[in-house]
Amino acid sequence: MSSLVGVDIGSASVRAVEVRSPDKRPSIVKYAEVPLPEGSVRRGEVLEIATVATALKRLWANGKFSTKEVVLGMGGPRVLSRDLAVPRAPMDQIRESLPFHVQDLLPVPVNEALLDFYPISEGSGENGPVVNGLLVAAIKEAVNANVAAVTRAGLRPVGVDLIPFALVRGLLPNGGSRGLIAVVSIGANTTNVVLVQDGVPHFVRIIPAGGDDITRALVQRLQLSPGQAETAKRELGLTQSPPRPEHRPAADIIFEVAGEQVNAIRNTLAYFVNAKPGTSIERIVLSGGGSQLQGLARALSDLSGIPVVPSEPVGGAVLPREKVRATREQHDALTTAYALALGGVA
């Protein structure tokens, strides 16, 4: 497939990126974003199908994309990933057998979930050879609502991808480098953490917290407007110098909420390392709009003891001329939709 559009349905806006891959280096050829009415989407799950479909129609009119074939991403609390070992067999047989292996791992009846399996390695179990991998399960209701919004807009979904897997593909071109790398993408409402060993995802956690949690805390506890809260968050961040007295209440809230998020990331990384004796994480590749909080990268490195580096903007893809000089935050906004499209054209 020479051209495909990745669609990133967020809580505040929906973004689409068209990617072509005429050679080894993919190109972003078109990009558009439109806002969504508050409450129409929650943590990546469409609640108001007609409203989101209308926004998608406007998105296509604005973006003038050359195709209506799209890839959707799923993440958030209604998607989970778990370690799983299954008897060695062809992949189609493994996928067919998943309902018999995973009921105890799911929070819902198995017939209410969509299941997939991502193989990592082969080994030996008590009853013979096994395939070790990651179970991916998504609640059908959540996936169906997102697909319904897209199809009502006249688009044709050709794939649904797990956002953490897509981010690895988009942020670590060609698998990145050898060794164990943590990809951490902090969005508005969720934080995706993926441990990647020699280019292969080995562990996924979706933390239900992001940059908007700080904004909401400032609004609720200081009675600020959303605009005032965003300004305070951007200007103060996790500053090392003491804030002025009038800024201290906001600074304290930012430190508290962001500190909880950084600690959750650190605990997730520690859990993986403790479960794999002898392993160590070489670096954290940080991305996402929430990662732009002033001082956050330093705080994560200090707390985890792991070097933190920013991700390369959209994995080094060729950008449209008008996007080459875009800010880091604008590049980060492209990443999820770009990574979703990349899987279909790579």
Secondary structure, DSSP 8 states (H G I E B T S, - for coil): --EEEEEEE-SSEEEEEEEE-SSSS-EEEEEEEEE--TTSEETTEES-HHHHHHHHHHHHHHH--S--EEEEEE-STTEEEEEEEEE---HHHHHHHHHHHHGGG-SS-GGGEEEEEEEEEEEEETTEEEEEEEEEEEEHHHHHHHHHHHHHTT-EEEEEEEHHHHHHHHHSGGG-SSSEEEEEEE-SS-EEEEEEETTEEEEEEEES--HHHHHHHHHHHH---HHHHHHHHHHHTT-SS---GGGHHHHHHHHHHHHHHHHHHHHHHHHHHHHSTT----EEEEESGGGGSTTHHHHHHHHH-S-EEE--GGGG-B--HHHHT--HHHHHHHHHHHHHHHHHH-
